[in-house]
Every structure is written in structure tokens, then in C-alpha cells.
Amino acid sequence: MAFRNVLDGAASFGAALFTSAVCGLPAWFTVAAVRAEIAPVWAYGAAGLLAIIGLILTLAFLRKGFAGVAPTRQRRR
């Protein structure tokens, strides 16, 4: 039973890593594009919102990972 919690926690850590990559990389490239004057200035807002959403989701998955909860569950099995 404890081994299942370790695997569930590892899955949540993987979900946190994946979420930070999926949200962080586009936000960073958007900021780089605005600084290079390729994208309009209002894209800073979209990049900021994407980064905030990614941070919230990453922190939620990290919390689940430390608790040993699977990414798709509310509590331990």
C-alpha cells in the first residue's frame, strides 16, 4: 500500500514537471518575442496569465506529490 503512494507521488511530481514545461516555455518565448519586437506589447499580459496558471497548477501537483496523492485524485487511495 505504501508503494502505491510512492508511485502516485512520483506521478504527481511528473505532472508538475510537465505542467511547468507546457506553461513556462511558451510564456518565456512570448516574453522573448515581445522584447525582440516580434510580438505586440499586449502579449506580456497573455504570457503573465499563462505563467500564473502554470505556477498555480505546478504548486498543486507538487503538494499532491509530497502527500503521495495521484494527479487525478483528491486524496490517497
C-alpha positions as CSV (number, residue, x, y, z in Angstrom):
1,M,0.0,0.0,0.0
2,A,2.8,2.4,0.8
3,F,4.5,1.6,-2.6
4,R,1.3,2.7,-4.4
5,N,1.5,6.1,-2.6
6,V,5.2,6.5,-3.7
7,L,4.2,5.8,-7.3
8,D,1.2,8.2,-7.0
9,G,3.6,10.9,-5.6
10,A,6.1,10.3,-8.4
11,A,3.2,10.6,-10.9
12,S,2.3,14.0,-9.3
13,F,5.9,15.2,-9.5
14,G,6.0,14.2,-13.2
15,A,2.7,16.1,-13.7
16,A,4.3,19.1,-12.0
17,L,7.3,19.0,-14.3
18,F,5.2,18.5,-17.4
19,T,2.9,21.4,-16.4
20,S,5.8,23.8,-15.7
21,A,7.3,22.9,-19.1
22,V,4.0,23.2,-21.0
23,C,3.1,26.6,-19.4
24,G,6.6,28.0,-18.8
25,L,8.2,27.6,-22.2
26,P,5.5,29.4,-24.2
27,A,5.4,32.2,-21.6
28,W,9.2,32.6,-21.8
29,F,9.2,32.5,-25.6
30,T,6.4,35.1,-25.7
31,V,8.4,37.4,-23.5
32,A,11.4,36.9,-25.7
33,A,9.3,37.7,-28.8
34,V,8.0,40.9,-27.3
35,R,11.5,42.0,-26.3
36,A,12.7,41.3,-29.8
37,E,9.7,43.4,-31.1
38,I,8.3,40.4,-33.0
39,A,5.1,40.2,-30.9
40,P,2.9,43.2,-29.7
41,V,3.3,44.6,-26.2
42,W,-0.1,43.3,-25.1
43,A,1.3,39.7,-25.3
44,Y,3.1,40.4,-22.0
45,G,-0.4,40.0,-20.4
46,A,-1.1,36.7,-22.1
47,A,2.4,35.4,-21.1
48,G,1.9,36.6,-17.5
49,L,-1.5,34.9,-17.2
50,L,-0.1,31.7,-18.7
51,A,2.8,31.8,-16.2
52,I,0.5,32.4,-13.3
53,I,-1.8,29.5,-14.3
54,G,1.2,27.2,-14.7
55,L,2.6,28.2,-11.4
56,I,-0.7,27.5,-9.6
57,L,-1.0,24.1,-11.3
58,T,2.6,23.2,-10.7
59,L,2.3,24.0,-7.0
60,A,-0.9,22.0,-6.7
61,F,0.8,19.0,-8.3
62,L,3.9,19.4,-6.0
63,R,1.6,19.5,-3.0
64,K,0.0,16.3,-4.2
65,G,3.4,14.7,-4.8
66,F,4.6,15.4,-1.3
67,A,1.4,13.9,0.1
68,G,1.6,10.8,-2.1
69,V,-1.6,11.6,-4.0
70,A,-2.1,10.7,-7.6
71,P,-2.5,13.7,-10.0
72,T,-6.1,12.8,-10.9
73,R,-7.3,12.1,-7.3
74,Q,-8.3,14.3,-4.4
75,R,-6.9,12.0,-1.6
76,R,-4.8,8.9,-1.1
77,R,-6.1,5.6,-2.3
